[in-house]
C-alpha cells in the first residue's frame, strides 16, 4: 500500500520489456557490424597470404629460369640429350652453380595441390637419384606453363617444349591458380620470364 508522498522507484514490466528490446536491437546491430569486419579482415588476410606465396614462387622460379643454360650432354651412342624439358605442369632444366651444374625441376602435384622444387647434382641426375625435393607453394588448384620460341618475326607460345632454334625457349609464362574464397572460380596469378640463354659443353668429367 503506497503512503501519501511516496513515489515508485522501480520499473514497470512494460518499461523493462521496451529497454530489453532496444538493447537487443543495438547488440544485434553491433555484432553484425563486427562480424562483417572480421569476415572482411579474414578474406583480405587470406588473399594477401596467397599473393605473397605466389610472388615467392615466381621469384624463385624466375631466378632459376633466367640462369638456365643450354647444357650440351651426349649419350654413350653420341646422341644429344635435351637440356630443357617442359610440359604444362612440369619444367626441368640445367643451371650453373658454384659447385658445377645442377638440374632444377618445378613440378605441380594435383592431388597434393602443391608446387614442388627439386634440385639434383649432375651425379644425382645422371644416376637417376631423386635429389632434394621441397614444397614451394600449397593450396594450388592448377599450374599452367607455356614456352616461347621464335618463328621468323613472331613469338609462338606452346604448352609443351620441343627444341626449335635451340634447346632453351625464349621465355616461360607461368600461371598459378588458387580457389577463390567466395566460390567464384579460381584466381590466376601469372608471370613471364625471358631467358638469356648460355651454352655449356658437356662437363661430365669436371663434375664426376
C-alpha positions in Angstrom: 0.0 0.0 0.0 1.5 3.3 -1.1 1.6 6.0 1.5 1.0 9.7 0.9 4.1 11.4 -0.6 5.8 8.1 -1.5 6.9 7.6 -5.2 7.6 4.4 -7.1 11.4 4.0 -7.8 11.2 0.7 -9.8 10.4 -0.1 -13.4 7.1 -1.4 -14.7 7.2 -4.7 -16.7 6.4 -2.7 -19.9 9.3 -0.4 -19.4 11.6 -3.3 -18.7 10.4 -5.1 -21.9 11.0 -2.0 -24.0 14.5 -1.5 -22.6 15.4 -5.1 -23.3 14.1 -4.9 -26.8 16.1 -1.7 -27.5 19.2 -3.3 -26.0 18.8 -6.4 -28.2 18.4 -4.4 -31.4 21.6 -2.4 -30.6 23.5 -5.5 -29.7 22.5 -7.3 -32.9 23.5 -4.3 -35.0 26.9 -4.0 -33.2 27.5 -7.8 -33.6 26.6 -7.7 -37.3 29.0 -4.8 -38.0 31.7 -6.5 -36.0 31.1 -9.9 -37.8 31.2 -8.2 -41.2 34.5 -6.5 -40.3 36.1 -9.8 -39.1 35.0 -11.6 -42.2 36.4 -8.9 -44.4 39.7 -8.9 -42.5 40.0 -12.7 -42.8 39.3 -12.6 -46.5 41.8 -9.8 -47.0 44.4 -11.6 -44.9 43.9 -14.9 -46.9 44.1 -13.1 -50.2 47.3 -11.3 -49.0 48.9 -14.6 -47.9 48.0 -16.2 -51.3 49.5 -13.3 -53.2 52.7 -13.4 -51.1 53.0 -17.2 -51.7 52.5 -16.8 -55.4 55.0 -13.9 -55.6 57.6 -16.0 -53.6 57.1 -18.9 -56.0 57.5 -16.7 -59.1 60.6 -15.0 -57.6 62.4 -18.4 -57.1 61.3 -19.8 -60.4 62.2 -16.7 -62.3 65.7 -16.6 -60.8 66.4 -20.2 -61.8 64.9 -19.9 -65.3 67.0 -16.8 -66.1 70.1 -18.8 -65.2 69.1 -21.7 -67.4 71.9 -22.9 -69.7 72.0 -24.8 -73.0 73.9 -27.7 -71.4 75.2 -29.9 -74.2 75.2 -33.6 -73.0 75.6 -36.7 -75.0 74.6 -40.3 -74.5 77.2 -43.0 -74.9 75.9 -43.6 -78.5 76.7 -39.9 -79.3 73.1 -38.7 -79.4 72.4 -35.3 -77.7 70.2 -35.0 -74.6 67.9 -32.1 -74.5 68.9 -29.6 -71.8 65.4 -28.2 -71.3 62.2 -30.2 -70.9 58.8 -28.6 -70.4 55.1 -29.6 -70.1 52.0 -27.8 -68.9 52.6 -28.8 -65.2 56.4 -29.6 -65.1 59.6 -28.0 -66.2 63.2 -29.3 -65.9 66.4 -27.5 -67.0 70.1 -27.1 -66.1 71.7 -24.1 -64.4 75.2 -23.2 -63.3 76.1 -23.1 -59.6 79.3 -22.7 -57.6 79.6 -26.5 -57.5 79.2 -27.0 -61.2 75.9 -27.6 -62.9 72.6 -28.6 -61.3 69.3 -29.8 -62.6 66.2 -27.9 -61.5 62.7 -29.2 -61.7 59.4 -27.5 -60.8 56.6 -30.0 -60.5 52.9 -29.5 -59.8 51.2 -32.3 -57.8 47.4 -32.0 -58.5 46.5 -34.5 -55.7 48.6 -32.7 -53.1 47.7 -29.3 -54.6 51.3 -28.2 -54.2 54.2 -26.9 -56.3 57.5 -28.7 -55.6 61.0 -27.6 -56.2 63.6 -30.4 -57.0 67.3 -29.9 -57.1 69.8 -32.5 -58.4 73.5 -32.5 -58.8 75.0 -33.7 -62.1 75.8 -37.1 -60.5 72.3 -37.5 -59.0 70.6 -36.7 -62.2 72.8 -39.0 -64.2 72.3 -41.8 -61.7 68.5 -41.4 -61.6 68.6 -40.2 -58.0 65.7 -38.1 -56.6 67.8 -35.3 -55.3 66.4 -32.7 -52.9 62.6 -32.2 -53.1 60.9 -29.4 -51.1 57.4 -27.8 -51.3 57.3 -24.3 -52.7 53.6 -23.4 -52.5 50.5 -25.1 -51.1 46.8 -24.9 -51.9 47.3 -24.5 -55.6 44.3 -25.7 -57.8 46.3 -25.7 -61.0 49.6 -24.7 -62.7 49.9 -23.9 -66.4 53.3 -23.3 -68.1 53.8 -22.1 -71.7 57.1 -21.8 -73.6 58.1 -19.3 -76.3 60.1 -19.8 -79.5 60.7 -17.5 -82.4 59.1 -18.3 -85.8 60.6 -15.7 -88.1 59.5 -12.4 -86.7 56.8 -14.0 -84.5 56.9 -15.3 -81.0 54.9 -18.5 -80.6 53.7 -19.9 -77.2 53.1 -23.6 -76.7 52.1 -25.9 -73.9 55.0 -28.4 -74.4 58.5 -27.5 -75.2 60.2 -29.0 -78.2 63.6 -27.9 -79.4 63.2 -25.3 -82.2 66.1 -22.9 -82.7 67.9 -24.2 -79.6 67.3 -26.3 -76.6 66.2 -23.4 -74.5 62.9 -21.5 -75.0 63.0 -17.7 -75.4 60.7 -17.4 -72.3 58.4 -19.2 -70.0 54.9 -18.0 -68.9 53.7 -19.4 -65.6 50.2 -19.2 -64.3 49.3 -20.3 -60.7 45.7 -20.8 -59.8 44.1 -20.7 -56.4 40.4 -21.3 -55.5 38.6 -18.1 -54.6 37.1 -17.8 -51.1 33.7 -16.7 -52.5 33.4 -19.7 -54.8 33.6 -17.6 -57.9 36.1 -19.7 -59.6 39.9 -19.9 -59.5 42.1 -16.8 -59.2 45.0 -16.6 -61.5 48.5 -15.2 -60.7 50.9 -15.1 -63.7 54.4 -14.1 -64.6 56.5 -14.2 -67.8 60.3 -14.8 -67.6 62.6 -14.1 -70.5 65.6 -16.4 -70.7 69.1 -15.1 -71.8 70.5 -18.4 -72.9 74.0 -19.5 -72.3 75.8 -22.6 -73.7 78.0 -25.0 -71.8 79.7 -28.1 -73.2 79.4 -31.5 -71.5 81.2 -31.2 -68.2 80.8 -34.7 -67.0 84.5 -35.1 -66.5 84.6 -32.0 -64.4 81.6 -32.9 -62.2 82.1 -36.6 -61.7 
